[in-house]
Amino acid sequence: MKLGFIGTGALTSAIVTGLKSVADNDVAVVLSPRNEAVAADLASRFADVRVAADNQAVLDACDTIMLAVRPQIAHDVLAGLQFRPAHRIISLIATLSLEEIAALVSPAERVTKALPMVAQRQGPTIIYPPDPDVVAFFARFGKAFAVKDVTEFDALSVATATFATYFKYLDTLHGWLQGHGVSDPTARSYVSALFKALAQAPEAAPDTDFMHLAQEYATRGGINEQVLRELTDRKLFEAFAESLDGVHRRISGI
Ligand SMILES: NC(=O)c1ccc[n+]([C@@H]2O[C@H](COP(=O)([O-])OP(=O)(O)OC[C@H]3O[C@@H](n4cnc5c(N)ncnc54)[C@H](OP(=O)(O)O)[C@@H]3O)[C@@H](O)[C@H]2O)c1
């Protein structure tokens, strides 16, 4: 496979770093020149990764193309490029539909959307339509979820809008601990270790749904129950669900 990237930013950097960190990879990578610093850094770190002169040179050199520009500029960037019917296109652009992408990369015929979360090569990737080669590619980084229709893809995509909020939650806890006499490194290390352990609970109890886990941890009259009840009473989780609805409307164009 000769894999080209249009857009060399945070996501491309994570995918290329992950790809080149696995022992059995024989994928040659060609990067578009923007961002210049990110592209140069990747090319200097890994064999078989080079930077093309421009976006068209990426297409001309590769059979598989990942689209990794921001959605706001995708139309302008892609409309000026010449794709081939045999190009396999994998769009990573979260908010552009399969139909929009297919129109922009015509006459390329194999078009897939993938939404990866490839931090530390552990993240899941949602894939639609379920192209087996694309599934095999992203399975290197963690679990690949090939879904049956666009409705499922869009709904699962909404879950990826919650990462920043998760870290703000941890930051609130970290800041509170510091305000109560815990040193910065201890607070950070403790919060990290605590939530790493908690993250394993659902896989350790695969038959237990999330609300039952919440109840298991919320001992009656205990401190977990207190925080859960107080935040529930303040409609925090309703507000969260409303935000998910808003993101869903934006993603699915409803
Ligand atoms: N980051 C994630 O975890 C993640 C996860 C899932 C999906 N996505 C999607 O992946 C896409 C990229 O996200 P990102 O976080 O990697 O964004 P990013 O860091 O901003 O990367 C986008 C890159 O596109 C480059 N670019 C700008 N104009 C260009 C042009 N005309 N031709 C080619 N490249 C150009 C930018 O270069 P300059 O810096 O020089 O402007 C930048 O390096 C987005 O559509 C996003 O929705 C991201």
The ligand as a Tripos MOL2 file, in Angstrom:
@<TRIPOS>MOLECULE
LIG
   48    52     1     0     0
SMALL
NO_CHARGES

@<TRIPOS>ATOM
      1 N1         -7.5210   15.3190   15.9320 N.am      1 LIG1
      2 C1         -8.3310   14.2850   16.1020 C.2       1 LIG1
      3 O1         -8.2490   13.5350   17.0880 O.2       1 LIG1
      4 C2         -9.3930   13.9360   15.0590 C.ar      1 LIG1
      5 C3        -10.1700   12.7990   15.2680 C.ar      1 LIG1
      6 C4        -11.1090   12.4440   14.3050 C.ar      1 LIG1
      7 C5        -11.2690   13.2000   13.1570 C.ar      1 LIG1
      8 N2        -10.5320   14.3180   12.9800 N.ar      1 LIG1
      9 C6        -10.7140   15.0770   11.7370 C.3       1 LIG1
     10 O2         -9.4860   15.0480   11.0290 O.3       1 LIG1
     11 C7         -9.2970   16.2630   10.3340 C.3       1 LIG1
     12 C8         -7.9450   16.8390   10.7370 C.3       1 LIG1
     13 O3         -7.9620   17.0890   12.1340 O.3       1 LIG1
     14 P1         -6.6440   17.5120   12.8980 P.3       1 LIG1
     15 O4         -6.9670   17.5150   14.3350 O.co2     1 LIG1
     16 O5         -5.4800   16.7210   12.4020 O.co2     1 LIG1
     17 O6         -6.5270   19.0420   12.4000 O.3       1 LIG1
     18 P2         -5.2150   19.9180   12.2440 P.3       1 LIG1
     19 O7         -4.2060   19.5360   13.2550 O.co2     1 LIG1
     20 O8         -5.6530   21.3440   12.1350 O.co2     1 LIG1
     21 O9         -4.6610   19.4470   10.8200 O.3       1 LIG1
     22 C9         -5.1680   19.9000    9.6080 C.3       1 LIG1
     23 C10        -3.9730   20.1340    8.6960 C.3       1 LIG1
     24 O10        -4.4230   20.5560    7.4140 O.3       1 LIG1
     25 C11        -3.4110   21.4200    6.9200 C.3       1 LIG1
     26 N3         -3.8620   22.2180    5.8020 N.ar      1 LIG1
     27 C12        -4.3630   23.4880    5.8120 C.ar      1 LIG1
     28 N4         -4.6060   23.8740    4.5350 N.ar      1 LIG1
     29 C13        -4.2520   22.8420    3.7430 C.ar      1 LIG1
     30 C14        -4.2610   22.6360    2.3410 C.ar      1 LIG1
     31 N5         -4.6860   23.5790    1.4920 N.pl3     1 LIG1
     32 N6         -3.8290   21.4490    1.8560 N.ar      1 LIG1
     33 C15        -3.3930   20.4790    2.6860 C.ar      1 LIG1
     34 N7         -3.3490   20.6200    4.0230 N.ar      1 LIG1
     35 C16        -3.7780   21.7840    4.5330 C.ar      1 LIG1
     36 C17        -3.0630   22.2710    8.1140 C.3       1 LIG1
     37 O11        -1.8290   22.9120    7.8880 O.3       1 LIG1
     38 P3         -1.5020   24.3530    8.5640 P.3       1 LIG1
     39 O12        -1.2300   24.0630   10.0060 O.co2     1 LIG1
     40 O13        -0.2840   24.7960    7.8130 O.co2     1 LIG1
     41 O14        -2.6970   25.2300    8.3470 O.co2     1 LIG1
     42 C18        -3.0180   21.2110    9.2090 C.3       1 LIG1
     43 O15        -1.7370   20.6500    9.3110 O.3       1 LIG1
     44 C19       -10.4800   17.1640   10.6730 C.3       1 LIG1
     45 O16       -11.4080   17.1290    9.6250 O.3       1 LIG1
     46 C20       -11.0630   16.5370   11.9310 C.3       1 LIG1
     47 O17       -12.4800   16.6730   11.9500 O.3       1 LIG1
     48 C21        -9.5720   14.6960   13.9000 C.ar      1 LIG1
@<TRIPOS>BOND
     1     1     2 1
     2     2     3 2
     3     2     4 1
     4     4     5 ar
     5     4    48 ar
     6     5     6 ar
     7     6     7 ar
     8     7     8 ar
     9     8     9 1
    10     8    48 ar
    11     9    10 1
    12     9    46 1
    13    10    11 1
    14    11    12 1
    15    11    44 1
    16    12    13 1
    17    13    14 1
    18    14    15 2
    19    14    16 1
    20    14    17 1
    21    17    18 1
    22    18    19 2
    23    18    20 1
    24    18    21 1
    25    21    22 1
    26    22    23 1
    27    23    24 1
    28    23    42 1
    29    24    25 1
    30    25    26 1
    31    25    36 1
    32    26    27 ar
    33    26    35 ar
    34    27    28 ar
    35    28    29 ar
    36    29    30 ar
    37    29    35 ar
    38    30    31 1
    39    30    32 ar
    40    32    33 ar
    41    33    34 ar
    42    34    35 ar
    43    36    37 1
    44    36    42 1
    45    37    38 1
    46    38    39 2
    47    38    40 1
    48    38    41 1
    49    42    43 1
    50    44    45 1
    51    44    46 1
    52    46    47 1
@<TRIPOS>SUBSTRUCTURE
     1 LIG1         1 GROUP 0 **** ****
